[in-house]
Amino acid sequence: MEKKLRVANIGMRFGMSHVEGAMAYGAEIAAICDCNAENLRFAGERYGIPEDRRHTDYRDIVNDPTIDVVTVAVPDQLHRQISCELLNAGKHVLCEKPLALTREDTDAIIRAADTSKAKFMVGQICRFTPAFEKAKELIDAGTIGDVYFIESEYAHDYMYLLDTWRSDPLRHGVIGGGCHAVDLIRWLVGDPVEVFAYGTHRLLPQVSYDDATIAIMKFDENTAGKVFVSTGCKRDYTMRTLVYGTKGTIICDNTSPEMTLYTVGENGMATTPQTIAVDVNSHNAGREFEVFADAILNDEPILTDAREGAKTVEVCRAIVEASVTGKIVKPNYNM
Ligand SMILES: NC(=O)c1ccc[n+]([C@@H]2O[C@H](COP(=O)([O-])OP(=O)(O)OC[C@H]3O[C@@H](n4cnc5c(N)ncnc54)[C@H](O)[C@@H]3O)[C@@H](O)[C@H]2O)c1
């Protein structure tokens, strides 16, 4: 019989989606953890976790030799500390995005993952959004030819989300939230070699960083891209994404039940657009956990490993630097 993974989940807010993902997979929830007693109680009752398996100190999880896998959904500033301790203790770790906020911290997680016998995955969840998975499949199959332009966005009103850790200047909106759009375009077309950006600051005066940023980027001589990040926008959360190829165009997002595909007819012009039905699942934590657990059990490589997460953060940091300095910035992928 296949081994049943014993899972612990740290951080009981967004992290509750990890509990649900692990439960859907059939894993055993060995423990949950949150330093906030009320959040811990709420999650414990919701998922029927006995009180002796609820912890306020994450080190109880680090030191429990019976736990195989740990999901981490705590403030971004703590990703390094908790992930590294878990990896050093031999636990497989699924840590929330962004991998970390500084180069020093992303490097430290890479080192810990390189030296651990356990696997590490960063939760870049857009790679499991059905519409984006379909876009990737179409691009890889050559359906739209060679991509010459891609654009994506992260538009999400943070007006009621701004707690202390999200207001930290290190947690610039491009890194904290925009990493979703940046990671998506990296996954779909590759790594940009240089970026430039403009920022504006009109909607969230309570934070010190720009609340809107528009970045343009070059992938190679014939491929360009754009990312728009707004953390104060007056609209529903969305990640509209357009991919323009030499033989067609894809228009999709994370919240619509359908996406649009243009291909070319015999005259070289776009055909009538084709509508493709897709499941709406913007935060597909079930599929994310499934991919991680299968990779652990079958000893397969992790697509969004620490280096991959670090590259996404590096592009985000380059965008922030470009918007502040007014200079073109080349991301440093030497990691
Ligand atoms: N993938 C996504 O789309 C997505 C969406 C939301 C949040 N996130 C990420 O998930 C993480 C958590 O975000 P959130 O919205 O749940 O934040 P939150 O502030 O709402 O909740 C964080 C939880 O972690 C707990 N916590 C803090 N420090 C802790 C510690 N040392 N030990 C144990 N528990 C601790 C807090 O008490 C709180 O319950 C962040 O990294 C965030 O960027 C990802």
The ligand as an ORCA input file, in Angstrom:
! r2SCAN-3c Opt
* xyz 0 1
  N      -1.184     31.875     -3.170
  C      -1.979     32.909     -2.938
  O      -2.739     33.334     -3.802
  C      -1.931     33.570     -1.588
  C      -3.047     34.260     -1.118
  C      -2.962     34.834      0.169
  C      -1.788     34.730      0.899
  N      -0.713     34.071      0.370
  C       0.537     33.953      1.131
  O       0.285     33.125      2.274
  C       1.032     33.600      3.385
  C       0.075     33.931      4.529
  O      -0.812     34.942      4.095
  P      -2.195     35.211      4.870
  O      -3.032     36.012      3.954
  O      -2.720     33.940      5.414
  O      -1.658     36.136      6.050
  P      -2.396     36.454      7.438
  O      -1.607     37.520      8.096
  O      -3.842     36.659      7.203
  O      -2.244     35.097      8.260
  C      -0.975     34.617      8.645
  C      -1.185     33.611      9.761
  O       0.103     33.135     10.180
  C       0.143     33.176     11.599
  N       1.527     33.323     12.019
  C       2.304     34.425     11.967
  N       3.510     34.172     12.444
  C       3.514     32.869     12.829
  C       4.478     32.027     13.418
  N       5.719     32.461     13.717
  N       4.142     30.760     13.700
  C       2.893     30.300     13.427
  N       1.938     31.061     12.868
  C       2.254     32.325     12.561
  C      -0.724     34.355     11.986
  O      -1.154     34.286     13.323
  C      -1.864     34.239     10.988
  O      -2.889     33.394     11.445
  C       1.834     34.788      2.875
  O       3.103     34.343      2.487
  C       1.055     35.275      1.672
  O       1.872     35.954      0.739
  C      -0.781     33.468     -0.841
*
